[in-house]
């Protein structure tokens, strides 16, 4: 392994550390519209406006219809107006949740691809570590034998020096291979933690999406009940139709 390769590996380690930090701050980023991609930021702004419109209408509804007679058609119209606003609000929120869930799934997919690639790199690094270690052990044994022989035969000294240089280079390669394998293992572990966190976030968002769907159903039922109650109040309070006296 060359020194340039080692430098590239260290740069990769820094990149993973940054990725882990970003993933840990994911919730804060998700709550900041300024950091969202443009389409998601636009969806959030629309949802906020729809929510504000609905809240204004909902707050004023009871006071508004309290001034009307039970059978005034404006009662049903007012309830229907708030109901439509509620539907628009929940639909906008659903669009936001859909986009966020899709983005979380895409993020998890990218992290999974990175993890698969790093696992492959780790296997390669471990194989290189094993091979260089075996080569180092073999060369050390040969060098020991040649050193003993060179003590008895001076003519073997140049060969011993050459083999010692090769053994030193192999030892350096083995050290670098060991360090690379350790760093690759650390990178793979960090990516696996990030991937696990991304899966948990995706599951939590999907749960929120399901809760929102249930909330939409409950609000629809609520306004249907308001309309039915208004109709019942009109029926109860409406004057009975006059009866014509029959001629004798």
trRosetta pair geometry for C-beta under 8 A, 3 or more apart (Angstrom, degrees):
i j d omega theta_ij theta_ji phi_ij phi_ji
1 5 5.1 -118 -170 82 84 135
1 6 6.2 98 141 -56 113 88
1 128 7.2 83 -46 156 109 149
1 173 6.6 137 25 -145 76 77
1 176 4.9 -150 65 126 119 128
1 177 6.3 155 -3 -75 126 69
1 180 6.1 -178 -89 -41 173 150
2 5 4.7 102 58 4 77 101
2 6 7.1 -136 102 -4 45 86
3 6 5.3 -51 -150 35 39 116
3 7 6.4 43 150 -22 68 101
4 7 5.6 -50 -149 34 34 113
4 8 6.5 36 150 -19 64 103
5 8 5.6 -53 -151 35 34 113
5 9 6.4 38 150 -22 65 103
6 9 5.6 -52 -150 33 33 114
6 10 6.6 35 151 -19 65 102
6 176 6.2 -81 -84 -154 127 116
6 179 7.8 31 -135 96 112 126
6 180 7.2 -105 -109 -78 78 102
7 10 5.7 -51 -151 33 34 111
7 11 6.6 37 149 -20 64 103
8 11 5.5 -52 -152 34 35 114
8 12 6.6 39 148 -22 65 101
9 12 5.5 -49 -152 32 36 115
9 13 6.7 41 148 -23 64 99
9 180 6.0 -74 -146 -125 169 90
9 183 6.1 91 157 105 118 147
9 184 7.8 -60 -154 -63 120 81
10 13 5.5 -47 -154 28 37 116
10 14 6.8 39 149 -18 64 99
10 183 7.8 -69 -88 -153 55 157
11 14 5.7 -50 -154 33 36 112
11 15 6.6 40 148 -22 65 103
12 15 5.5 -52 -151 33 36 115
12 16 6.6 35 152 -19 67 102
12 187 6.7 5 129 -114 105 150
13 16 5.9 -54 -151 34 33 109
13 17 6.6 35 151 -20 64 103
13 183 5.9 -68 -79 -169 128 114
13 186 7.3 28 -129 93 108 118
13 187 6.1 -107 -104 -78 69 107
14 17 5.6 -53 -151 33 34 113
14 18 6.5 35 151 -18 65 103
15 18 5.7 -54 -153 35 33 112
15 19 6.4 36 148 -23 65 105
16 19 5.3 -50 -148 34 37 116
16 20 6.4 40 153 -21 67 100
16 187 5.1 -179 -32 -138 170 86
16 190 5.1 99 156 96 121 140
16 191 6.4 -73 -141 -59 118 87
17 20 5.8 -51 -151 33 32 112
17 21 6.5 32 151 -18 63 105
17 190 7.3 -59 -81 -161 50 160
18 21 5.7 -56 -151 36 33 112
18 22 6.3 32 153 -19 67 105
19 22 5.7 -55 -148 36 31 110
19 23 6.3 31 154 -20 65 106
19 111 8.0 149 172 -112 130 99
19 190 7.8 109 76 139 106 114
19 191 7.7 14 100 -100 141 73
19 194 6.1 -3 132 -109 105 162
20 23 5.7 -55 -147 36 31 111
20 24 6.4 30 155 -19 65 105
20 190 5.4 -74 -66 -174 132 109
20 193 7.1 31 -124 87 111 115
20 194 5.6 -115 -101 -72 68 112
21 24 5.8 -54 -149 35 30 110
21 25 6.5 13 156 -5 64 110
22 25 6.0 -68 -149 47 30 101
22 26 7.0 66 145 -67 62 75
22 29 7.5 20 -169 -32 77 151
23 26 5.4 -10 -162 -38 40 115
23 111 8.0 68 -93 -96 136 143
23 194 4.7 168 -18 -139 172 95
23 197 5.6 106 156 90 121 138
23 198 6.7 -73 -143 -61 121 90
24 197 7.5 -49 -84 -174 56 167
25 28 5.0 -50 -175 43 79 114
25 29 5.8 82 126 -26 88 100
26 29 5.6 -60 -147 39 33 111
26 30 6.1 34 156 -24 69 106
26 197 7.8 151 14 140 140 117
26 201 6.3 -30 108 -110 147 160
27 30 5.6 -52 -146 33 32 112
27 31 6.6 22 157 -14 63 107
27 201 7.8 -146 -69 -122 84 118
28 31 6.0 -63 -151 38 31 105
28 32 6.6 22 154 -18 65 112
29 32 5.9 -68 -151 36 33 107
29 35 4.9 -102 -159 111 81 149
30 36 7.8 65 -141 -84 43 96
30 100 6.9 73 -153 -142 117 120
32 35 4.5 51 94 13 109 110
32 36 7.4 -176 96 -27 59 81
33 36 5.3 -42 -153 11 47 121
33 41 4.9 107 -179 -134 89 85
33 44 4.9 -154 -111 93 116 150
33 45 7.0 105 -163 -55 151 81
34 41 7.4 69 -95 -120 20 131
36 40 4.2 -119 174 93 121 110
36 41 4.2 159 80 -62 114 81
36 44 6.5 125 25 -4 167 138
37 40 5.0 78 60 17 80 106
37 41 6.9 -152 90 -10 34 92
37 103 7.6 -174 15 -110 124 136
38 41 5.7 -59 -143 36 28 112
38 42 6.4 29 160 -20 65 105
39 42 5.8 -57 -152 34 31 111
39 43 6.5 31 152 -19 65 105
39 99 6.9 -155 120 -142 104 143
40 43 5.5 -51 -149 35 36 113
40 44 6.4 39 152 -21 66 103
40 96 7.3 90 -158 -140 76 71
40 99 5.0 177 -105 137 89 137
40 100 7.0 102 -141 -72 125 69
40 103 6.8 -1 -75 -44 145 149
41 44 5.7 -52 -150 34 33 113
41 45 6.5 33 152 -19 65 104
42 45 5.7 -53 -149 35 33 111
42 46 6.4 34 152 -18 65 105
43 46 5.7 -54 -149 36 32 112
43 47 6.3 33 153 -20 65 106
43 92 7.2 170 -173 -172 73 78
43 95 5.2 -139 -151 119 120 107
43 96 4.8 164 135 -88 113 72
43 99 5.6 139 38 10 167 153
44 47 5.7 -54 -148 36 32 112
44 48 6.3 33 154 -20 65 105
44 96 5.7 91 -84 -119 61 125
45 48 5.7 -52 -148 34 31 112
45 49 6.5 30 153 -17 64 105
46 49 5.8 -57 -151 36 31 110
46 50 6.3 29 154 -17 67 107
46 92 5.1 -144 121 -146 95 124
46 95 7.6 -14 83 73 129 137
47 50 5.7 -54 -144 38 31 110
47 51 6.2 33 155 -21 65 107
47 89 7.3 83 -157 -160 65 60
47 92 4.0 174 -97 135 67 109
47 93 5.1 107 -143 -77 123 56
47 95 7.2 -160 -66 61 108 97
47 96 5.0 -26 -40 -33 153 135
48 51 5.7 -55 -147 36 29 112
48 52 6.4 29 154 -19 64 106
49 52 5.7 -54 -148 36 32 110
49 53 6.3 33 153 -20 65 105
49 92 8.0 -122 60 -164 78 170
50 53 5.7 -53 -148 36 32 113
50 54 6.3 29 155 -17 65 107
50 85 7.4 173 -170 -172 76 71
50 88 4.9 -143 -147 125 120 93
50 89 4.2 174 137 -99 103 58
50 91 7.8 -111 -177 59 166 80
50 92 4.3 147 23 13 152 151
50 93 7.8 -129 80 -31 129 79
51 54 5.9 -55 -147 38 30 109
51 55 6.2 30 156 -21 65 108
51 89 5.0 104 -84 -144 53 115
51 92 7.6 -123 -35 76 80 130
51 93 7.5 78 -65 -59 109 109
52 55 5.8 -54 -144 36 29 111
52 56 6.5 31 157 -20 63 105
53 56 6.1 -58 -154 33 28 110
53 57 6.6 19 155 -11 64 109
53 85 5.5 -136 121 -153 99 118
53 88 7.5 -24 80 88 131 129
53 89 7.3 -162 64 -71 91 102
54 57 5.9 -63 -150 42 32 106
54 58 5.8 29 157 -20 70 112
54 82 7.1 95 -151 -160 73 70
54 85 4.2 165 -99 139 75 105
54 86 5.3 110 -142 -83 131 52
54 88 7.2 -176 -61 66 111 92
54 89 4.3 -44 -19 -42 147 142
55 58 5.7 -55 -138 39 28 110
55 59 6.2 31 162 -22 64 107
56 59 6.2 -55 -148 33 25 109
56 60 6.6 6 160 -4 60 114
57 60 6.2 -73 -151 45 28 101
57 61 6.4 50 153 -56 66 95
57 81 6.3 -134 -161 123 139 100
57 82 4.6 -176 133 -103 116 82
57 85 5.1 108 40 36 150 165
58 61 5.7 -31 -149 -8 33 120
58 82 5.5 115 -83 -154 64 123
58 85 7.7 -143 -42 89 87 128
58 86 7.4 82 -70 -71 119 102
60 63 5.8 -71 -161 52 54 106
60 64 5.3 58 146 -34 85 114
61 64 5.6 -65 -147 35 25 113
61 65 6.4 3 169 -3 67 108
61 78 6.2 146 -139 151 81 110
61 79 7.0 83 -158 -95 125 58
61 82 5.2 -9 -83 -55 134 155
62 65 6.6 -64 -142 43 26 94
62 66 6.1 38 157 -36 63 108
63 66 5.6 -49 -145 22 29 120
63 67 7.5 24 160 -17 58 101
64 67 6.8 -70 -175 28 29 102
64 68 7.6 13 142 -13 63 113
64 78 5.6 -173 113 -152 130 151
65 68 5.3 -59 -155 34 53 116
65 74 7.8 -173 -111 113 77 85
65 75 5.0 83 -141 -127 113 81
65 78 5.5 -167 -68 75 102 149
65 79 7.3 27 -67 -50 149 88
65 230 7.6 -74 -172 -111 148 123
68 72 4.1 -111 178 50 110 149
68 74 5.6 -140 -121 76 151 107
68 75 5.3 -169 101 -65 141 91
68 78 7.9 175 2 -1 154 142
69 72 4.6 117 57 -35 77 100
70 75 7.0 -7 -162 -32 32 166
70 230 7.2 177 -163 -166 74 67
70 233 4.4 -132 -146 128 124 100
70 234 4.6 -178 138 -88 97 58
70 236 7.8 -74 159 60 165 82
70 237 4.6 100 37 52 152 139
70 238 7.6 -119 90 -54 118 71
71 75 7.8 -141 178 18 4 132
71 234 4.1 109 -89 -144 72 104
71 237 7.1 -146 -29 84 97 102
71 238 5.7 81 -63 -87 140 97
72 75 5.2 107 75 -20 84 96
73 76 6.0 -51 -165 38 54 106
73 77 6.2 53 141 -20 75 110
74 77 5.1 -56 -142 43 41 117
74 78 5.9 47 156 -27 72 102
75 78 6.0 -56 -151 32 25 109
75 79 6.7 20 154 -12 61 106
75 230 5.1 178 138 -161 122 133
75 234 7.7 180 61 -62 147 116
76 79 5.9 -56 -148 39 33 109
76 80 6.1 33 154 -20 66 110
76 227 6.2 64 -134 -138 84 90
76 230 5.9 172 -78 110 71 144
76 231 7.5 53 -87 -66 116 83
77 80 5.6 -57 -146 39 29 112
77 81 6.3 36 153 -27 64 104
78 81 5.6 -49 -150 28 31 115
78 82 6.8 25 155 -12 63 102
79 82 6.0 -58 -153 38 33 106
79 83 6.2 36 149 -22 66 109
79 223 6.4 154 171 -162 94 90
79 226 5.0 -171 -147 121 131 118
79 227 5.3 170 116 -79 144 76
79 230 6.2 -143 -20 -17 152 151
80 83 5.4 -53 -144 37 34 116
80 84 6.3 35 156 -20 66 102
80 223 8.0 114 -103 170 37 122
80 227 7.1 62 -66 -92 78 122
81 84 6.0 -53 -150 34 28 108
81 85 6.5 27 151 -17 62 107
82 85 5.5 -55 -149 38 35 114
82 86 6.3 40 150 -24 66 103
82 223 6.9 -167 96 -117 92 124
83 86 5.6 -51 -149 32 31 113
83 87 6.5 32 152 -18 63 103
83 220 7.8 80 -160 -126 102 52
83 223 3.7 136 -103 171 107 157
83 226 7.7 -165 -65 58 112 126
83 227 7.6 -11 -46 -43 150 117
84 87 5.6 -52 -150 35 34 112
84 88 6.4 35 151 -20 65 104
85 88 5.6 -52 -148 36 33 112
85 89 6.3 37 151 -22 65 104
86 89 5.6 -52 -149 34 32 113
86 90 6.3 23 157 -12 66 108
86 219 5.1 -152 164 161 133 132
86 220 8.0 -176 110 -73 123 53
86 223 6.4 -179 40 -40 148 141
87 90 6.0 -59 -144 42 29 105
87 91 6.1 32 156 -22 65 109
87 216 7.8 75 -124 -155 60 97
87 219 7.9 -176 -71 110 57 120
87 220 7.3 64 -87 -89 96 91
88 91 5.7 -54 -144 37 28 113
88 92 6.4 29 156 -20 63 106
89 92 5.9 -59 -154 35 28 109
89 93 6.5 25 151 -16 64 107
90 93 5.5 -51 -145 38 36 113
90 94 6.2 43 152 -25 65 103
90 212 7.1 161 -158 177 90 93
90 215 7.0 -164 -125 105 122 97
90 216 4.4 137 169 -105 146 96
90 219 6.5 -178 -49 51 145 146
91 94 5.5 -50 -149 32 32 116
91 95 6.7 36 151 -21 63 101
92 95 5.7 -50 -153 31 34 113
92 96 6.7 36 148 -18 64 101
93 96 5.6 -51 -152 34 37 113
93 97 6.3 34 152 -17 68 105
93 212 6.0 -150 125 -154 116 134
94 97 5.7 -54 -145 39 32 110
94 98 6.2 37 154 -23 66 105
94 209 7.8 85 -139 -148 68 83
94 212 6.2 170 -89 132 72 131
94 213 7.5 80 -111 -80 113 71
94 216 7.2 14 -60 -61 122 145
95 98 5.7 -50 -145 34 30 114
95 99 6.5 28 156 -16 63 106
96 99 6.0 -60 -152 38 29 108
96 100 6.2 25 154 -17 66 110
97 100 5.7 -56 -143 39 31 110
97 101 6.1 32 158 -20 66 107
97 205 7.1 169 -161 -180 82 90
97 208 6.4 -148 -133 111 122 100
97 209 4.6 153 157 -102 129 86
97 212 5.7 -164 -30 24 164 161
98 101 5.9 -56 -147 37 27 109
98 102 6.3 25 155 -17 63 108
98 209 7.3 100 -73 -128 53 127
99 102 5.8 -56 -148 38 30 111
99 103 6.2 30 154 -19 65 108
100 103 5.7 -54 -147 37 31 111
100 104 6.3 32 153 -20 65 105
100 205 5.8 -141 120 -154 106 135
101 104 5.7 -53 -147 36 31 112
101 105 6.4 32 153 -20 64 105
101 202 7.0 90 -151 -152 69 73
101 205 4.9 178 -94 129 76 121
101 206 5.9 95 -130 -78 124 68
101 209 5.8 1 -56 -52 142 144
102 105 5.7 -54 -149 35 31 112
102 106 6.4 32 152 -19 64 105
103 106 5.6 -53 -149 36 33 112
103 107 6.3 36 152 -21 65 104
104 107 5.6 -51 -147 35 32 114
104 108 6.4 33 153 -19 64 105
104 198 7.0 172 -172 -172 80 82
104 201 5.7 -143 -147 116 126 101
104 202 4.4 168 136 -96 119 77
104 205 5.3 149 6 27 162 155
105 108 5.7 -53 -148 36 31 111
105 109 6.4 35 151 -22 63 105
105 202 5.8 99 -76 -133 61 129
106 109 5.5 -54 -150 34 32 115
106 110 6.5 31 154 -18 65 103
107 110 5.9 -55 -150 35 31 108
107 111 6.4 27 153 -16 65 107
107 198 5.6 -144 115 -147 101 128
108 111 5.8 -56 -147 39 32 110
108 112 6.2 36 153 -24 65 106
108 195 6.8 93 -151 -150 74 70
108 198 4.2 169 -95 134 80 120
108 199 5.8 101 -134 -74 133 60
108 202 5.4 -29 -37 -41 145 142
109 112 5.6 -53 -147 33 30 113
109 113 6.6 32 153 -19 63 102
110 113 5.7 -52 -152 33 33 112
110 114 6.5 33 151 -17 65 105
111 114 5.5 -54 -149 38 35 113
111 115 6.2 38 151 -23 67 105
111 191 6.6 175 -174 -167 87 86
111 194 5.5 -138 -151 117 136 107
111 195 4.7 179 129 -91 119 78
111 198 5.3 144 31 8 154 159
112 115 5.5 -52 -146 35 32 114
112 116 6.4 35 153 -21 64 102
112 195 5.8 102 -79 -132 64 126
113 116 5.8 -51 -149 33 31 111
113 117 6.5 30 153 -17 64 105
114 117 5.7 -55 -150 37 32 111
114 118 6.2 27 154 -16 66 108
114 191 5.8 -141 113 -143 103 134
115 118 5.8 -57 -144 40 30 108
115 119 6.3 37 154 -24 65 103
115 188 7.0 92 -152 -147 73 69
115 191 4.4 175 -95 136 82 122
115 192 6.1 106 -136 -77 127 60
115 195 5.3 -14 -46 -46 149 145
116 119 5.7 -50 -148 31 30 113
116 120 6.7 31 151 -17 62 103
117 120 5.7 -55 -156 35 33 111
117 121 6.5 34 147 -18 66 105
118 121 5.2 -48 -146 37 39 115
118 122 6.2 45 151 -25 66 101
118 184 6.9 176 -175 -164 85 81
118 187 5.4 -133 -156 120 134 108
118 188 4.8 179 129 -90 114 76
118 191 5.5 130 39 16 154 158
119 122 5.5 -50 -149 32 32 115
119 123 6.7 34 152 -20 63 101
119 188 5.8 100 -82 -130 60 125
120 123 5.8 -50 -151 33 34 111
120 124 6.5 32 151 -16 64 106
121 124 5.7 -57 -151 38 33 112
121 125 6.2 33 152 -20 68 107
121 184 5.5 -147 119 -139 98 124
121 187 7.9 -22 85 82 131 135
121 188 8.0 -169 67 -64 95 106
122 125 5.6 -54 -145 37 32 111
122 126 6.2 31 156 -19 66 105
122 181 7.3 87 -155 -148 67 64
122 184 4.3 168 -100 143 71 117
122 185 6.0 102 -137 -77 121 56
122 187 7.8 -162 -70 66 104 98
122 188 5.0 -12 -51 -42 145 144
123 126 5.9 -54 -146 36 29 110
123 127 6.4 31 153 -20 63 106
124 127 5.7 -54 -150 35 31 112
124 128 6.4 29 153 -17 65 106
125 128 5.7 -54 -148 38 33 110
125 129 6.3 37 152 -23 65 105
125 177 7.0 169 -169 -165 73 72
125 180 4.8 -142 -145 124 120 101
125 181 4.3 171 137 -92 108 65
125 184 4.4 155 26 7 158 156
126 129 5.5 -49 -147 34 33 116
126 130 6.5 34 154 -19 64 103
126 181 5.2 101 -84 -134 57 120
126 184 7.8 -123 -38 79 78 137
127 130 5.8 -54 -151 35 31 111
127 131 6.4 26 154 -16 65 108
128 131 5.8 -56 -143 39 32 109
128 132 6.1 25 161 -14 68 109
128 177 4.9 -140 123 -140 97 119
128 180 7.3 -11 80 79 130 135
128 181 7.6 -165 67 -62 90 104
129 132 6.2 -59 -142 40 25 104
129 133 6.1 26 158 -21 63 110
129 174 7.5 87 -150 -154 59 64
129 177 4.3 170 -94 143 61 106
129 178 5.5 104 -135 -83 114 51
129 180 7.4 -160 -65 66 102 93
129 181 4.4 -16 -44 -38 145 144
130 133 5.8 -58 -147 36 26 111
130 134 6.4 25 156 -17 63 107
131 134 5.9 -56 -150 36 30 109
131 135 6.3 29 152 -18 65 107
132 135 5.5 -52 -145 39 34 113
132 136 6.2 39 153 -24 66 104
132 170 6.7 -180 -165 -171 84 78
132 173 5.0 -137 -145 120 134 101
132 174 4.2 -176 134 -92 109 69
132 177 4.5 142 35 10 147 158
133 136 5.6 -52 -148 34 31 113
133 137 6.5 32 154 -19 64 104
133 174 5.4 110 -82 -142 55 117
133 177 7.5 -131 -38 87 80 133
133 178 7.7 85 -69 -67 108 101
134 137 5.8 -53 -149 35 32 111
134 138 6.4 30 154 -17 64 107
135 138 5.8 -57 -149 38 31 111
135 139 6.2 27 156 -16 66 109
135 170 5.5 -128 120 -157 106 128
135 174 7.5 -160 66 -70 92 109
136 139 5.9 -57 -144 40 29 107
136 140 6.2 32 156 -22 65 107
136 167 7.3 98 -144 -157 66 73
136 170 4.9 175 -92 135 74 109
136 171 5.6 104 -134 -88 121 58
136 173 7.9 -168 -65 69 108 91
136 174 4.5 -15 -41 -48 145 151
137 140 5.8 -54 -147 34 28 112
137 141 6.6 28 154 -19 62 105
138 141 5.8 -56 -154 34 31 111
138 142 6.5 28 151 -16 65 106
139 142 5.5 -53 -146 39 36 111
139 143 6.0 37 154 -22 68 106
139 163 7.2 -176 -165 -179 92 91
139 166 6.4 -135 -148 114 138 99
139 167 4.4 178 140 -104 121 86
139 170 5.3 106 27 52 159 159
140 143 5.6 -52 -143 37 29 112
140 144 6.4 34 154 -23 62 103
140 167 6.2 117 -77 -150 56 126
141 144 5.8 -52 -151 31 30 112
141 145 6.7 28 152 -15 63 105
142 145 5.8 -57 -152 38 33 110
142 146 6.1 26 154 -15 69 109
142 163 6.4 -120 117 -169 108 138
142 167 8.0 -163 68 -76 96 118
143 146 5.7 -56 -140 41 31 107
143 147 6.1 38 156 -27 65 105
143 160 7.3 100 -150 -154 72 75
143 163 5.3 -179 -98 129 83 114
143 164 6.0 105 -140 -87 126 64
143 167 5.0 -11 -51 -53 146 157
144 147 5.7 -50 -146 31 28 114
144 148 6.8 29 154 -17 60 103
145 148 5.9 -57 -157 34 32 111
145 149 6.5 26 150 -15 66 108
146 149 5.5 -55 -147 40 37 111
146 150 6.1 40 153 -25 69 105
146 156 6.4 -154 -170 163 85 122
146 159 6.4 -119 -165 114 133 102
146 160 4.9 176 134 -101 110 82
146 163 5.6 72 56 51 162 158
147 150 5.7 -51 -144 33 30 112
147 151 6.9 39 152 -27 59 98
147 160 5.8 109 -88 -145 56 129
148 151 5.9 -49 -160 21 32 114
148 152 7.4 15 149 -5 61 104
149 152 6.0 -66 -161 42 39 103
149 153 6.0 -21 161 33 78 105
149 156 5.3 -38 116 96 100 172
149 160 7.9 -175 70 -72 89 114
150 153 6.5 -75 -124 69 31 68
150 154 7.2 61 -173 -119 69 27
150 156 4.2 -130 -95 93 74 104
150 157 4.9 112 -160 -81 121 58
150 159 7.6 -162 -83 65 114 89
150 160 4.4 -30 -52 -38 154 146
153 156 4.8 72 91 -4 101 109
154 157 5.7 -17 -173 -18 55 117
155 158 7.8 -38 176 19 47 97
156 159 5.2 -58 -165 45 64 115
156 160 5.8 70 137 -30 83 101
157 160 5.4 -52 -145 33 35 114
157 161 6.4 36 156 -20 67 101
158 161 5.7 -53 -150 34 33 111
158 162 6.4 32 153 -18 66 105
159 162 5.7 -54 -149 37 33 111
159 163 6.2 30 154 -16 67 107
160 163 5.8 -58 -147 41 30 108
160 164 6.2 35 152 -26 65 106
161 164 5.5 -52 -147 33 31 115
161 165 6.6 34 153 -21 63 100
162 165 5.8 -51 -155 31 33 111
162 166 6.7 30 149 -15 64 104
163 166 5.5 -53 -150 38 37 112
163 167 6.1 40 151 -22 68 105
164 167 5.5 -52 -145 37 32 113
164 168 6.3 36 153 -23 64 103
165 168 5.7 -53 -149 33 31 112
165 169 6.5 28 153 -15 64 105
166 169 5.8 -56 -150 38 32 109
166 170 6.2 32 151 -19 66 108
167 170 5.6 -54 -146 38 32 112
167 171 6.3 37 152 -24 65 103
168 171 5.6 -50 -148 32 31 114
168 172 6.6 33 151 -19 62 102
169 172 5.6 -52 -151 34 34 112
169 173 6.4 35 150 -18 65 104
170 173 5.5 -51 -148 37 35 113
170 174 6.2 38 151 -22 66 104
171 174 5.6 -51 -147 35 32 113
171 175 6.5 34 151 -21 64 103
172 175 5.7 -51 -149 33 33 112
172 176 6.4 28 154 -14 65 106
173 176 5.8 -57 -147 41 31 108
173 177 6.0 33 154 -22 66 108
174 177 5.6 -53 -144 37 30 113
174 178 6.4 34 154 -22 63 104
175 178 5.7 -54 -152 33 30 112
175 179 6.5 27 152 -15 64 106
176 179 5.6 -54 -147 39 34 111
176 180 6.2 36 153 -21 67 105
177 180 5.6 -51 -145 36 31 112
177 181 6.3 33 155 -20 64 104
178 181 5.8 -54 -148 35 29 110
178 182 6.5 28 154 -17 63 107
179 182 5.8 -56 -149 37 31 111
179 183 6.3 28 155 -16 66 108
180 183 5.8 -59 -146 40 30 108
180 184 6.1 32 155 -20 67 107
181 184 5.7 -52 -144 37 29 112
181 185 6.4 32 154 -21 62 105
182 185 5.7 -54 -151 34 30 112
182 186 6.5 30 150 -18 63 105
183 186 5.5 -52 -149 36 35 112
183 187 6.3 36 151 -20 67 103
184 187 5.6 -52 -146 36 33 112
184 188 6.3 34 155 -19 66 105
185 188 5.8 -53 -146 37 30 111
185 189 6.4 31 153 -20 63 106
186 189 5.7 -55 -148 36 30 112
186 190 6.4 31 154 -19 65 105
187 190 5.8 -55 -149 36 31 110
187 191 6.3 28 155 -16 66 107
188 191 5.8 -56 -146 40 30 110
188 192 6.2 33 153 -23 65 106
189 192 5.6 -53 -147 34 30 112
189 193 6.6 32 153 -19 63 103
190 193 5.7 -54 -153 34 32 111
190 194 6.4 32 150 -18 65 105
191 194 5.5 -52 -147 37 35 113
191 195 6.1 37 153 -21 67 105
192 195 5.6 -51 -145 36 32 112
192 196 6.4 35 154 -20 63 103
193 196 5.8 -52 -148 35 31 111
193 197 6.4 30 153 -17 63 106
194 197 5.7 -57 -150 38 31 111
194 198 6.3 31 152 -21 66 106
195 198 5.6 -53 -145 35 32 111
195 199 6.5 34 154 -20 64 102
196 199 5.8 -53 -151 34 31 111
196 200 6.5 31 151 -18 64 105
197 200 5.6 -54 -149 36 34 112
197 201 6.3 34 153 -19 66 105
198 201 5.6 -51 -146 37 33 112
198 202 6.3 37 153 -21 64 104
199 202 5.6 -52 -148 35 32 113
199 203 6.4 32 153 -18 65 104
200 203 5.8 -54 -149 36 31 110
200 204 6.4 32 152 -20 65 106
201 204 5.7 -54 -147 36 32 112
201 205 6.3 31 155 -18 65 106
202 205 5.8 -56 -149 37 30 110
202 206 6.4 31 153 -19 64 106
203 206 5.7 -54 -149 36 32 112
203 207 6.5 36 151 -21 65 103
204 207 5.6 -52 -151 34 33 113
204 208 6.5 34 150 -18 64 103
205 208 5.5 -50 -149 35 36 113
205 209 6.4 42 149 -24 64 102
206 209 5.3 -48 -149 31 35 117
206 210 6.7 37 151 -19 64 100
207 210 5.7 -52 -152 34 34 111
207 211 6.5 35 149 -19 65 104
208 211 5.5 -52 -148 36 35 113
208 212 6.4 39 152 -22 65 103
209 212 5.7 -52 -150 33 31 113
209 213 6.7 35 150 -21 62 102
210 213 5.6 -50 -153 31 35 114
210 214 6.7 34 149 -16 64 103
211 214 5.6 -55 -153 37 35 112
211 215 6.3 38 149 -22 67 105
212 215 5.4 -50 -145 35 34 114
212 216 6.4 41 153 -24 64 100
213 216 5.7 -48 -152 29 32 115
213 217 6.8 32 150 -17 61 103
214 217 5.7 -54 -154 35 35 112
214 218 6.5 34 150 -19 67 105
215 218 5.6 -54 -148 36 34 111
215 219 6.4 31 156 -16 67 104
216 219 6.0 -56 -148 37 29 107
216 220 6.4 32 153 -20 63 106
217 220 5.7 -55 -151 34 31 113
217 221 6.5 30 153 -17 65 106
218 221 5.7 -55 -150 38 33 110
218 222 6.3 39 150 -27 66 104
219 222 5.3 -47 -145 30 36 117
219 223 6.6 26 161 -11 67 102
220 223 6.5 -59 -150 40 28 100
220 224 6.4 30 151 -19 63 110
221 224 5.5 -56 -147 38 32 115
221 225 6.3 35 153 -22 66 105
222 225 5.7 -57 -154 34 29 110
222 226 6.6 31 149 -21 65 103
223 226 5.2 -43 -145 31 42 117
223 227 6.5 44 154 -19 66 99
224 227 5.9 -53 -152 36 32 110
224 228 6.4 30 150 -18 64 107
225 228 5.6 -54 -145 39 34 111
225 229 6.2 36 154 -21 67 105
226 229 5.8 -53 -146 36 29 111
226 230 6.4 31 155 -19 63 105
227 230 5.8 -53 -150 34 31 112
227 231 6.5 31 152 -18 64 106
228 231 5.7 -55 -151 36 33 112
228 232 6.4 35 150 -21 66 105
229 232 5.5 -52 -147 35 34 112
229 233 6.4 35 154 -19 66 103
230 233 5.8 -52 -147 35 32 111
230 234 6.5 34 152 -20 63 104
231 234 5.7 -53 -151 34 33 113
231 235 6.4 34 151 -21 65 105
232 235 5.6 -54 -149 35 33 112
232 236 6.3 29 155 -18 67 106
233 236 5.9 -55 -144 37 31 108
233 237 6.1 6 165 1 66 115
234 237 6.4 -71 -139 49 23 94
234 238 5.9 38 162 -45 65 107
235 238 6.1 -43 -140 12 23 115
